[in-house]
Amino acid sequence: MGFFLLITIFIATFPLYAKLYYVRALCTILMYIVLAVSWAMFSGPTGYMSLAPAAFLGVGIYISAVLYGQNEALLPLPVVILIGALASFILALIVGLVTLRLKGIYFAIFTFGLVVLLSELILWVELNINEISGRYPRYVSIDIILYITFGILVATLLTAYFIRRSRLGLAMQSIGGNEEAAEHMGVNTTMVKVITFAISAAFMGAIGAITAPRIVYVHAAVAFNLNYSFLPVVMAVMGGMGQFYGPVIGAIVLAFAEVRLRPFYPYYYMLTFGIILITIIFFLPAGLAGLIQRLGDRLGGLISKLRKGSEAEQHANT
Amino acid sequence: MPETALRVVVSGLLNGSIYALVAMGLSLQYGVARVLNISHGEFIMLGALTTWTLHTSFGINPLLSVAISGPILFAIGFVLYRTLFTGLKNRSPSPAVFEGNSLLVTFGLLFIIQNIALLRWSSLPRSYKFLDSVVWLAGSAFRLNRLVALAIAVVVGVAFYLFLTRSRPGKAIRAAAQDPGTAGLMGININWVLPLCFGLGAFLAGLAGVLISMVYQGSTPFMGLSYTIIALIVVVLGGLGSITGSFVGGLILGLIGSLVSSWDMSFVLIAFYAIFMILLLIRPTGIFGKK
């Protein structure tokens, strides 16, 4: 709790003393944490690899760009964010319902295609029907963006935490373990999958809606960038999905590296990124969180060994 | 009108035959070796850009450069499977875990290969001219390199089909595709066949890259992903693991593409994805897929 208070104070006061560039960077990092955590919310326990984060994020970005445009703000910002979340929720509901029969790798392929389909479709509509190539969202000051982003992050973390501890979380883990067995045990696998997929998408839509004013110029290729699909997956895997905090750690480490290193060494950064990803999958299947736990265990073992040793010594002395 | 029709068919077949090569490679890699290779397009890009370098710096005929880049890419693919993916397979508790993890590893490969290429070639589009004289065919003009590429793609496609159906290694590959465990028990050296498939997939990608650099202008290190996506569509269209399906599926997709683009250029990709997603929903095993 104290830790959470510290973080809140840090975020709340950050725009007061930090340069604009760093505040924007912090927003990017928080956005990646939301994406990674909400991705892991569904894909972590069920094992269904979704490559759709960019689709849901992009829907949020576009909703915001349309409803909160430069010339006319049709609706107030909080309502726009809610609509962004709702739109992604409904899209995920539809996608979930139609792709249920697709198991394993087909689901990954389908969600991968969804991102590119939406991107091409929106670009086509914008160019041929609306006759524009991109949109300029209304200006929102960076501290407000930061606070709203942080608010969405807190909501995401709380939801992820409670889903993990609820019956829904258990049901998802049983699907990941053995879907047929779960079904026979009375788990409504269809319901569980669709609902959690949609909930996780809602957070991606919400964060997209607040990301739109930050990226200033919204274009289909920017909003539906496939990196927004790849990176959250990599972050969650790197952080480790066995622990609740795994994706958070992965997202912080990678997003920080992305913000600090990528603009200066784009090629070497991505090259190292690939090597690290492969190394982690090979040697740290439980991710950084698993490594932390293992180190913790070993440290605990060492401490108790020392304690036992000193006890034995005392024993010998008496 | 018949001239336009011929034009649509020939350019459709040309694009389609390249799609077919690309998809056959991916089909071998996923259908047999069980690695959904997202970095497949990067091998195409390597094929295209090495051809550019060999042609512009050393004056080597692009058609001959296959003899250099092909074996190198085959070796890279073979070694990658022999080391990386075999190691991953031994560590994975179940085939499903292996498929998920190998997908992630190929993401890593995508980033690695693409950025090595960016360091080597930068992001500038690279073009060269080769066999670009005009040939008249039934009243329509075609570039010679397009027709040559079409012929090569078809010959290689047929040769591959014959290799898989008639030769002993081909039979071993098909057996491994059906059931690697049992194939291993029947005396097929799985540790040799699966890397072979992955290497052949990389080789086909490289060959497709050579043809692409010859026909289309402006190869960049970023060109790979779009071909990976097209290959995924074709492979799903033809059925994962079916080589015939990939070949026919590639040609069909090429024809659809040129038909749609004769009506509206910007709608081609949307049409592809729409077909792809509908197909995934209606018949995920593809046209030629079993089960």
HADDOCK unambig.tbl for C-alpha pairs under 7 A between the chains (distance, minus, plus):
assign (segid A and resid 99 and name CA) (segid B and resid 281 and name CA) 6.77 0.50 0.50
assign (segid A and resid 110 and name CA) (segid B and resid 277 and name CA) 6.64 0.50 0.50
assign (segid A and resid 113 and name CA) (segid B and resid 273 and name CA) 6.65 0.50 0.50
assign (segid A and resid 117 and name CA) (segid B and resid 270 and name CA) 6.10 0.50 0.50
assign (segid A and resid 117 and name CA) (segid B and resid 273 and name CA) 5.72 0.50 0.50
assign (segid A and resid 120 and name CA) (segid B and resid 270 and name CA) 6.09 0.50 0.50
assign (segid A and resid 121 and name CA) (segid B and resid 270 and name CA) 6.29 0.50 0.50
assign (segid A and resid 267 and name CA) (segid B and resid 115 and name CA) 5.12 0.50 0.50
assign (segid A and resid 267 and name CA) (segid B and resid 118 and name CA) 6.80 0.50 0.50
assign (segid A and resid 267 and name CA) (segid B and resid 119 and name CA) 6.71 0.50 0.50
assign (segid A and resid 270 and name CA) (segid B and resid 111 and name CA) 5.87 0.50 0.50
assign (segid A and resid 270 and name CA) (segid B and resid 112 and name CA) 6.97 0.50 0.50
assign (segid A and resid 270 and name CA) (segid B and resid 115 and name CA) 6.57 0.50 0.50
assign (segid A and resid 271 and name CA) (segid B and resid 111 and name CA) 5.79 0.50 0.50
assign (segid A and resid 271 and name CA) (segid B and resid 112 and name CA) 4.55 0.50 0.50
assign (segid A and resid 271 and name CA) (segid B and resid 115 and name CA) 5.60 0.50 0.50
assign (segid A and resid 274 and name CA) (segid B and resid 108 and name CA) 3.91 0.50 0.50
assign (segid A and resid 274 and name CA) (segid B and resid 109 and name CA) 6.25 0.50 0.50
assign (segid A and resid 274 and name CA) (segid B and resid 111 and name CA) 5.21 0.50 0.50
assign (segid A and resid 274 and name CA) (segid B and resid 112 and name CA) 5.30 0.50 0.50
assign (segid A and resid 275 and name CA) (segid B and resid 108 and name CA) 6.39 0.50 0.50
assign (segid A and resid 275 and name CA) (segid B and resid 112 and name CA) 6.86 0.50 0.50
assign (segid A and resid 277 and name CA) (segid B and resid 108 and name CA) 5.82 0.50 0.50
assign (segid A and resid 278 and name CA) (segid B and resid 105 and name CA) 5.38 0.50 0.50
assign (segid A and resid 278 and name CA) (segid B and resid 108 and name CA) 5.87 0.50 0.50
assign (segid A and resid 281 and name CA) (segid B and resid 101 and name CA) 6.95 0.50 0.50
assign (segid A and resid 282 and name CA) (segid B and resid 88 and name CA) 6.76 0.50 0.50
